[in-house]
Amino acid sequence: MIIEDIIFTIGSVAILLGAVYDLIAAIGLLRFGDFYMRTHAATIGTVGGAVLPVFGAGLVALVYHPLGAQRFFMAGIAFTVGVLILLIAPTGTHSIVSAVYFGRIGKKPRLVVDQLEEDLPKRKDVVELVREHEGLPSEGEEREFVFRRMVR
């Protein structure tokens, strides 16, 4: 009985701590002025504000006997969802921020040292890459007219 009370208390604290993370993330989204910092606050809200309450709900469901045998099923689903959010949220955020940074969309963050700057492709390089990928002729080459059949 005592171990169940401890697990229930840990689950309840995790749910409340998740609410605190969500509050901090909401304040960060309102206060931060930069896209990159707001994205950081949103990720903190997702990881801390979603994963902790889901794990907490899994722990509470694990020791809640009125659910019967379904409590193990609900706890397993909660832990699985928590792990998936923990894996997917930072990866998705990284992809979005990389696309914005390398696509040069919006303002660039104020940095003292920008080590990614040398990895940014130059405009001519991007044009050539698109031409190679699309099979388009280079600047001096003549365009070849090709009929393409549209399939519906």
MODELLER restraints for C-alpha pairs under 7 A, 6 or more apart:
rsr = mdl.restraints
at = mdl.atoms
rsr.add(forms.Gaussian(group=physical.xy_distance, feature=features.Distance(at['CA:4:A'], at['CA:63:A']), mean=5.80, stdev=0.5))
rsr.add(forms.Gaussian(group=physical.xy_distance, feature=features.Distance(at['CA:7:A'], at['CA:59:A']), mean=6.30, stdev=0.5))
rsr.add(forms.Gaussian(group=physical.xy_distance, feature=features.Distance(at['CA:8:A'], at['CA:59:A']), mean=6.46, stdev=0.5))
rsr.add(forms.Gaussian(group=physical.xy_distance, feature=features.Distance(at['CA:8:A'], at['CA:60:A']), mean=5.06, stdev=0.5))
rsr.add(forms.Gaussian(group=physical.xy_distance, feature=features.Distance(at['CA:8:A'], at['CA:63:A']), mean=6.65, stdev=0.5))
rsr.add(forms.Gaussian(group=physical.xy_distance, feature=features.Distance(at['CA:11:A'], at['CA:56:A']), mean=3.75, stdev=0.5))
rsr.add(forms.Gaussian(group=physical.xy_distance, feature=features.Distance(at['CA:11:A'], at['CA:57:A']), mean=6.18, stdev=0.5))
rsr.add(forms.Gaussian(group=physical.xy_distance, feature=features.Distance(at['CA:11:A'], at['CA:59:A']), mean=5.10, stdev=0.5))
rsr.add(forms.Gaussian(group=physical.xy_distance, feature=features.Distance(at['CA:11:A'], at['CA:60:A']), mean=5.38, stdev=0.5))
rsr.add(forms.Gaussian(group=physical.xy_distance, feature=features.Distance(at['CA:12:A'], at['CA:56:A']), mean=6.07, stdev=0.5))
rsr.add(forms.Gaussian(group=physical.xy_distance, feature=features.Distance(at['CA:14:A'], at['CA:52:A']), mean=5.38, stdev=0.5))
rsr.add(forms.Gaussian(group=physical.xy_distance, feature=features.Distance(at['CA:14:A'], at['CA:53:A']), mean=5.64, stdev=0.5))
rsr.add(forms.Gaussian(group=physical.xy_distance, feature=features.Distance(at['CA:14:A'], at['CA:56:A']), mean=4.92, stdev=0.5))
rsr.add(forms.Gaussian(group=physical.xy_distance, feature=features.Distance(at['CA:15:A'], at['CA:52:A']), mean=6.19, stdev=0.5))
rsr.add(forms.Gaussian(group=physical.xy_distance, feature=features.Distance(at['CA:15:A'], at['CA:53:A']), mean=4.02, stdev=0.5))
rsr.add(forms.Gaussian(group=physical.xy_distance, feature=features.Distance(at['CA:15:A'], at['CA:56:A']), mean=5.29, stdev=0.5))
rsr.add(forms.Gaussian(group=physical.xy_distance, feature=features.Distance(at['CA:18:A'], at['CA:48:A']), mean=5.70, stdev=0.5))
rsr.add(forms.Gaussian(group=physical.xy_distance, feature=features.Distance(at['CA:18:A'], at['CA:49:A']), mean=4.20, stdev=0.5))
rsr.add(forms.Gaussian(group=physical.xy_distance, feature=features.Distance(at['CA:18:A'], at['CA:50:A']), mean=6.52, stdev=0.5))
rsr.add(forms.Gaussian(group=physical.xy_distance, feature=features.Distance(at['CA:18:A'], at['CA:52:A']), mean=5.23, stdev=0.5))
rsr.add(forms.Gaussian(group=physical.xy_distance, feature=features.Distance(at['CA:18:A'], at['CA:53:A']), mean=5.25, stdev=0.5))
rsr.add(forms.Gaussian(group=physical.xy_distance, feature=features.Distance(at['CA:19:A'], at['CA:49:A']), mean=6.02, stdev=0.5))
rsr.add(forms.Gaussian(group=physical.xy_distance, feature=features.Distance(at['CA:21:A'], at['CA:45:A']), mean=5.74, stdev=0.5))
rsr.add(forms.Gaussian(group=physical.xy_distance, feature=features.Distance(at['CA:21:A'], at['CA:48:A']), mean=5.51, stdev=0.5))
rsr.add(forms.Gaussian(group=physical.xy_distance, feature=features.Distance(at['CA:21:A'], at['CA:49:A']), mean=4.96, stdev=0.5))
rsr.add(forms.Gaussian(group=physical.xy_distance, feature=features.Distance(at['CA:22:A'], at['CA:45:A']), mean=4.93, stdev=0.5))
rsr.add(forms.Gaussian(group=physical.xy_distance, feature=features.Distance(at['CA:22:A'], at['CA:49:A']), mean=4.76, stdev=0.5))
rsr.add(forms.Gaussian(group=physical.xy_distance, feature=features.Distance(at['CA:25:A'], at['CA:41:A']), mean=4.99, stdev=0.5))
rsr.add(forms.Gaussian(group=physical.xy_distance, feature=features.Distance(at['CA:25:A'], at['CA:42:A']), mean=5.94, stdev=0.5))
rsr.add(forms.Gaussian(group=physical.xy_distance, feature=features.Distance(at['CA:25:A'], at['CA:44:A']), mean=6.28, stdev=0.5))
rsr.add(forms.Gaussian(group=physical.xy_distance, feature=features.Distance(at['CA:25:A'], at['CA:45:A']), mean=4.79, stdev=0.5))
rsr.add(forms.Gaussian(group=physical.xy_distance, feature=features.Distance(at['CA:28:A'], at['CA:38:A']), mean=6.63, stdev=0.5))
rsr.add(forms.Gaussian(group=physical.xy_distance, feature=features.Distance(at['CA:28:A'], at['CA:41:A']), mean=5.42, stdev=0.5))
rsr.add(forms.Gaussian(group=physical.xy_distance, feature=features.Distance(at['CA:29:A'], at['CA:38:A']), mean=5.11, stdev=0.5))
rsr.add(forms.Gaussian(group=physical.xy_distance, feature=features.Distance(at['CA:29:A'], at['CA:41:A']), mean=5.98, stdev=0.5))
rsr.add(forms.Gaussian(group=physical.xy_distance, feature=features.Distance(at['CA:29:A'], at['CA:42:A']), mean=6.82, stdev=0.5))
rsr.add(forms.Gaussian(group=physical.xy_distance, feature=features.Distance(at['CA:32:A'], at['CA:38:A']), mean=5.77, stdev=0.5))
rsr.add(forms.Gaussian(group=physical.xy_distance, feature=features.Distance(at['CA:43:A'], at['CA:89:A']), mean=6.85, stdev=0.5))
rsr.add(forms.Gaussian(group=physical.xy_distance, feature=features.Distance(at['CA:43:A'], at['CA:90:A']), mean=6.63, stdev=0.5))
rsr.add(forms.Gaussian(group=physical.xy_distance, feature=features.Distance(at['CA:43:A'], at['CA:93:A']), mean=6.99, stdev=0.5))
rsr.add(forms.Gaussian(group=physical.xy_distance, feature=features.Distance(at['CA:46:A'], at['CA:89:A']), mean=6.93, stdev=0.5))
rsr.add(forms.Gaussian(group=physical.xy_distance, feature=features.Distance(at['CA:47:A'], at['CA:86:A']), mean=6.05, stdev=0.5))
rsr.add(forms.Gaussian(group=physical.xy_distance, feature=features.Distance(at['CA:47:A'], at['CA:89:A']), mean=6.99, stdev=0.5))
rsr.add(forms.Gaussian(group=physical.xy_distance, feature=features.Distance(at['CA:51:A'], at['CA:82:A']), mean=4.91, stdev=0.5))
rsr.add(forms.Gaussian(group=physical.xy_distance, feature=features.Distance(at['CA:51:A'], at['CA:85:A']), mean=6.63, stdev=0.5))
rsr.add(forms.Gaussian(group=physical.xy_distance, feature=features.Distance(at['CA:51:A'], at['CA:86:A']), mean=6.63, stdev=0.5))
rsr.add(forms.Gaussian(group=physical.xy_distance, feature=features.Distance(at['CA:54:A'], at['CA:78:A']), mean=5.67, stdev=0.5))
rsr.add(forms.Gaussian(group=physical.xy_distance, feature=features.Distance(at['CA:54:A'], at['CA:82:A']), mean=5.83, stdev=0.5))
rsr.add(forms.Gaussian(group=physical.xy_distance, feature=features.Distance(at['CA:55:A'], at['CA:78:A']), mean=6.25, stdev=0.5))
rsr.add(forms.Gaussian(group=physical.xy_distance, feature=features.Distance(at['CA:55:A'], at['CA:79:A']), mean=5.74, stdev=0.5))
rsr.add(forms.Gaussian(group=physical.xy_distance, feature=features.Distance(at['CA:55:A'], at['CA:82:A']), mean=6.20, stdev=0.5))
rsr.add(forms.Gaussian(group=physical.xy_distance, feature=features.Distance(at['CA:57:A'], at['CA:78:A']), mean=6.94, stdev=0.5))
rsr.add(forms.Gaussian(group=physical.xy_distance, feature=features.Distance(at['CA:58:A'], at['CA:74:A']), mean=6.75, stdev=0.5))
rsr.add(forms.Gaussian(group=physical.xy_distance, feature=features.Distance(at['CA:58:A'], at['CA:75:A']), mean=4.11, stdev=0.5))
rsr.add(forms.Gaussian(group=physical.xy_distance, feature=features.Distance(at['CA:58:A'], at['CA:78:A']), mean=5.04, stdev=0.5))
rsr.add(forms.Gaussian(group=physical.xy_distance, feature=features.Distance(at['CA:58:A'], at['CA:79:A']), mean=6.17, stdev=0.5))
rsr.add(forms.Gaussian(group=physical.xy_distance, feature=features.Distance(at['CA:59:A'], at['CA:75:A']), mean=6.56, stdev=0.5))
rsr.add(forms.Gaussian(group=physical.xy_distance, feature=features.Distance(at['CA:61:A'], at['CA:71:A']), mean=5.34, stdev=0.5))
rsr.add(forms.Gaussian(group=physical.xy_distance, feature=features.Distance(at['CA:61:A'], at['CA:74:A']), mean=6.50, stdev=0.5))
rsr.add(forms.Gaussian(group=physical.xy_distance, feature=features.Distance(at['CA:61:A'], at['CA:75:A']), mean=5.65, stdev=0.5))
rsr.add(forms.Gaussian(group=physical.xy_distance, feature=features.Distance(at['CA:62:A'], at['CA:71:A']), mean=5.35, stdev=0.5))
rsr.add(forms.Gaussian(group=physical.xy_distance, feature=features.Distance(at['CA:62:A'], at['CA:72:A']), mean=5.86, stdev=0.5))
rsr.add(forms.Gaussian(group=physical.xy_distance, feature=features.Distance(at['CA:62:A'], at['CA:75:A']), mean=5.54, stdev=0.5))
rsr.add(forms.Gaussian(group=physical.xy_distance, feature=features.Distance(at['CA:64:A'], at['CA:71:A']), mean=6.84, stdev=0.5))
rsr.add(forms.Gaussian(group=physical.xy_distance, feature=features.Distance(at['CA:102:A'], at['CA:120:A']), mean=6.20, stdev=0.5))
rsr.add(forms.Gaussian(group=physical.xy_distance, feature=features.Distance(at['CA:131:A'], at['CA:137:A']), mean=6.68, stdev=0.5))
rsr.add(forms.Gaussian(group=physical.xy_distance, feature=features.Distance(at['CA:137:A'], at['CA:143:A']), mean=6.06, stdev=0.5))
